[in-house]
Amino acid sequence: MALFGAFLRGSFGLPKSDKQAVDRVKDLARAALRVSPDTAFAVNEIACNDPGCPGIETVILVMEPGQKTRALKVAKSLDEVMEQDILKALDP
């Protein structure tokens, strides 16, 4: 069974994500995606040791009522994510 090389912050020696930074990215995602107020977001910074990974990546889960959950991946640390990065992550 593979672990896929991904470890969430708060585990394996990485400090826990700053709530203000998470809230900032959630606010950026809400503004960029122009979703309903009922839409929920989960934001995590992930470290990946696999050579094909960017190293640190921010994953934004978009949970809209009645829709399938979407995962947006930004190849930057949580503190570096900007609105244009979220919009770019929407492109397949």
Contact map, one row per residue, 1 for C-alpha under 8 A:
11100000000000000000000000000000000000000000000000000000000000000000000000000000000000000000
11111000000000000000000000000000000000000000000000000000000000000000000000000000000000000000
11111100000000000000000000000000000000000000000000000000000000000000000000000000000000000000
01111100000000000000000000000000000000000000000001000000000000000000000000000000000000000000
01111110000000000000000000000000000000000000000111000000000000000000000000000000000000000000
00111111000000000000000000000000000000000000011110000000000000000000000000000000000000000000
00001111101100000000000000000000000000000000011100000000000000000000000000000000000000000000
00000111111001000000000000000000000000000001111000000000000000000000000000000000000000000000
00000011111111111000000000000000000000000001111000000000000000000000000000000000000000000000
00000001111111111000000000000000000000000000000000000000000000000000000000000000000000000000
00000011111111110000000000000000000000000000000000000000000000000000000000000000000000000000
00000010111111000000000000000000000000000000000000000000000000000000000000000000000000000000
00000000111111100000000000000000000000000000000000000000000000000000000000000000000000000000
00000001111111110000000000000000000000000000000000000000000000000000000000000000000000000000
00000000111011111000000000000000000000000000000000000000000000000000000000000000000000000000
00000000111001111100000000000000000000000000000000000000000000000000000000000000000000000000
00000000110000111110110000000000000000000001100000000000000000000000000000000000000000000000
00000000000000011111110000000000000000000000000000000000000000000000000000000000000000000000
00000000000000001111111000000000000000000000000000000000000000000000000000000000000000000000
00000000000000000111111100000000000000000000000000000000000000000000000000000000000000000000
00000000000000001111111110000000000000000000000000000000000000000000000000000110000000000000
00000000000000001111111111000000000000000011000000000000000000000000000000000100000000000000
00000000000000000011111111100000000000000000000000000000000000000000000000000000000000000000
00000000000000000001111111110000000000000000000000000000000000000000000000000000000000000000
00000000000000000000111111111000000000000010000000000000000000000000000000000100110000000000
00000000000000000000011111111100000000001110000000000000000100000000000000000000000000000000
00000000000000000000001111111110000000000000000000000000000000000000000000000000000000000000
00000000000000000000000111111111000000000000000000000000000000000000000000000000011001000000
00000000000000000000000011111111100000000000000000000000000000000000000000000000001001000000
00000000000000000000000001111111111000000000000000000000000000000000000000000000000000000000
00000000000000000000000000111111111000000000000000000000000000000000000000000000000000000000
00000000000000000000000000011111110000000000000000000000000000000000000000000000001101100000
00000000000000000000000000001111111000000000000000000000000000000000000000000000000000100000
00000000000000000000000000000111111100000000000000000000000000000000000000000000000000000000
00000000000000000000000000000110111110100000000000000000000000010000000000000000000000000000
00000000000000000000000000000000011111100000000000000000000000010000000000000000000000000000
00000000000000000000000000000000001111100000000000000000000000000000000000000000000000000000
00000000000000000000000000000000000111110000000000000000000000011000000000000000000000000000
00000000000000000000000000000000001111111000000000000000000001111000000000000000000000000000
00000000000000000000000000000000000001111100000000000000000001110000000000000000000000000000
00000000000000000000000001000000000000111110000000000000000111100000000000000000000000000000
00000000000000000000000001000000000000011111000000000000000111000000000000000000000000000000
00000000000000000000010011000000000000001111100000000000011110000000000000000000000000000000
00000001100000001000010000000000000000000111110000000000011100000000000000000100000000000000
00000001100000001000000000000000000000000011111000000001111000000000000000001100000000000000
00000111100000000000000000000000000000000001111100000001111000000000000000000000000000000000
00000111100000000000000000000000000000000000111110000011100000000000000000000000000000000000
00001110000000000000000000000000000000000000011111001111100000000000000000000000000000000000
00001100000000000000000000000000000000000000001111101010000000000000000000000000000000000000
00011000000000000000000000000000000000000000000111111010000000000000000000000000000000000000
00000000000000000000000000000000000000000000000011111100000000000000000000000000000000000000
00000000000000000000000000000000000000000000000001111100000000000000000000000000000000000000
00000000000000000000000000000000000000000000000111111111000000000000000000000000000000000000
00000000000000000000000000000000000000000000000100111111100000000000000000110000000000000000
00000000000000000000000000000000000000000000001111001111100000000000000000100000000000000000
00000000000000000000000000000000000000000000111100001111110000000000000000111000000000000000
00000000000000000000000000000000000000000000111100000111111000000000000011111100000000000000
00000000000000000000000000000000000000000011110000000001111100000000000011111100100000000000
00000000000000000000000000000000000000000011110000000000111110000000001111000000000000000000
00000000000000000000000001000000000000001111000000000000011111000000001110000000000000000000
00000000000000000000000000000000000000001110000000000000001111100000111100000000000000000000
00000000000000000000000000000000000000111100000000000000000111110000111100000000000000000000
00000000000000000000000000000000000000111000000000000000000011111011110000000000000000000000
00000000000000000000000000000000001101110000000000000000000001111111100000000000000000000000
00000000000000000000000000000000000001100000000000000000000000111110000000000000000000000000
00000000000000000000000000000000000000000000000000000000000000011111000000000000000000000000
00000000000000000000000000000000000000000000000000000000000000111111100000000000000000000000
00000000000000000000000000000000000000000000000000000000000000110111110000000000000000000000
00000000000000000000000000000000000000000000000000000000000011110011111000000000000000000000
00000000000000000000000000000000000000000000000000000000000011100001111100000000000000000000
00000000000000000000000000000000000000000000000000000000001111000000111110000000000000000000
00000000000000000000000000000000000000000000000000000000001111000000011111000000000001001100
00000000000000000000000000000000000000000000000000000000111100000000001111100000000001001000
00000000000000000000000000000000000000000000000000000000111000000000000111110000100011001000
00000000000000000000000000000000000000000000000000000111110000000000000011111000000000000000
00000000000000000000000000000000000000000000000000000101110000000000000001111101100000000000
00000000000000000000000000000000000000000000100000000001110000000000000000111111100000000000
00000000000000000000110010000000000000000001100000000000110000000000000000011111100000000000
00000000000000000000100000000000000000000000000000000000000000000000000000001111100000000000
00000000000000000000000000000000000000000000000000000000000000000000000000011111110000000000
00000000000000000000000010000000000000000000000000000000010000000000000001011111111011000000
00000000000000000000000010010000000000000000000000000000000000000000000000000001111111000000
00000000000000000000000000011001000000000000000000000000000000000000000000000000111111100000
00000000000000000000000000000001000000000000000000000000000000000000000000000000011111110000
00000000000000000000000000000000000000000000000000000000000000000000000001000000111111111000
00000000000000000000000000011001000000000000000000000000000000000000000111000000111111111100
00000000000000000000000000000001100000000000000000000000000000000000000000000000001111111110
00000000000000000000000000000000000000000000000000000000000000000000000000000000000111111110
00000000000000000000000000000000000000000000000000000000000000000000000111000000000011111111
00000000000000000000000000000000000000000000000000000000000000000000000100000000000001111111
00000000000000000000000000000000000000000000000000000000000000000000000000000000000000111111
00000000000000000000000000000000000000000000000000000000000000000000000000000000000000001111
